[in-house]
Amino acid sequence: MISRPPLPRPRGALSACLIDALTRDPHPLDGIPAPDGGPLDGEDFQLSLYVLYELHYRSFEGVDEAWEWQPSLMAVRAVLERSFEAALREAIPPEPEPVQDVPEYLTALLAQADGPSLSRFLETQADLDQFLEFVVHRSAYQLKEADPHSFAIARLSGRSKVALVEIQSDEYGGGRPERQHARLFADTMVALGLDPDYGGYLDRIPGVTLATVNLMTMFGIHRRLRGAIVGHLALLEMDSTQPNRRYGNALRRLGRGDATEFFDEHVEADAVHEAIAAHDLAGALAVDEPEVAPDIVFGARAMILLDARLAQHLLASWERGESSLLVALREPARSRGDLRPLSACGRWPRRP
């Protein structure tokens, strides 16, 4: 039986309202508070959106399945999504001219990307504690690797659909459950002495990291953003081989060559995926549906923006000699006995 993670600790008024509601029978919500913090990395905002999205993945321990499509939750999610997308579009100015050759543009986008190189720092300078923190950040996505992008399969057709399925087949192990990339990442966590349970570190992972995961889900579950999820995946695959080679090198430098299989697998697999993602997926979609080409560009640039913000957070935290997590790995997890402050939502009887 697949286990579900426990509900996380709230980080503000909105997440407290939602988490408290999810401990009860499904019911309409009223008196819903605004989220604390901004839409790009606010702790309350991003945790609230993450919790709502997780209802479409594994959900949480003790949460009634009927909450997944509860109308008032959908209304809250829509408000958060509009704010998140608007903030992204404001931070990413449109290209002055329409992009004519999407694969060429994505290649140039990677070459021109500036900002700190997290993978280079990990390869050459990071200590083991810093690398472990990096793995915990990555676990928010890698333990469900490929799932957000798989939402797009039903929204595509023709060449782009075939290309996406080809990529996803490899991500899911090519027919071998033990070779699923999410499983390989969990094995890496075990090898490094970390907890491989899905959602096991959610209370430690900051909003700047949750934003990178929420971005994929938002793009994946909305048909109108199918171009954005294709652009995101294309750039993710195109920018995978070199960083994963560096992560494997980092572990070998740190004497942990026993934990490199996940990263080494991506060096090999994504070297093949690069061309498929650029030409057969993104390029083909832009040709077959030119109206979505601007969103392919938007999805790729949004990924770069949020990944750069996350890299800056990690590197700045480590430069200050601080943990990049909300709760450092060496600190005990906080008690869940009093995790939920009184909610501003309308009250409803607790489930027995």
Buried (B, 14 or more C-beta within 10 A) or exposed (E): EEEBBBBBBBBBBBBBBBBBBBBBEBBEBEEBBEBBBBBBBBBBBBBBBBBBBBBBBBBBEEBBEEBBEBEBBEEBBEBBBEBBBEBBEEEBEEEEEEBEEBBEBBBEBBEEBEEEBBBBBBBEEBEBEBBBBBBBBBBBBBBBBBBBBBBBEEBBEEBBBBBBEBBBEBBBBEEEEEBBBBBBBBBBBEBBEBBBBBBBBBBBBBBBBBBBBBBBBBBBBBEEBBBBBBBBBBBBBBBBBBBBBBBBBBBBBBEBEEBBBBBBBBBEBBBBBBBBBBBBBBBBBBBBBEEBBBBBBBBBBBBBBBBBBBBBBBBEBBEEEEBBBBBEBEEEEEEEEEBBEEBBBBEBEEEE
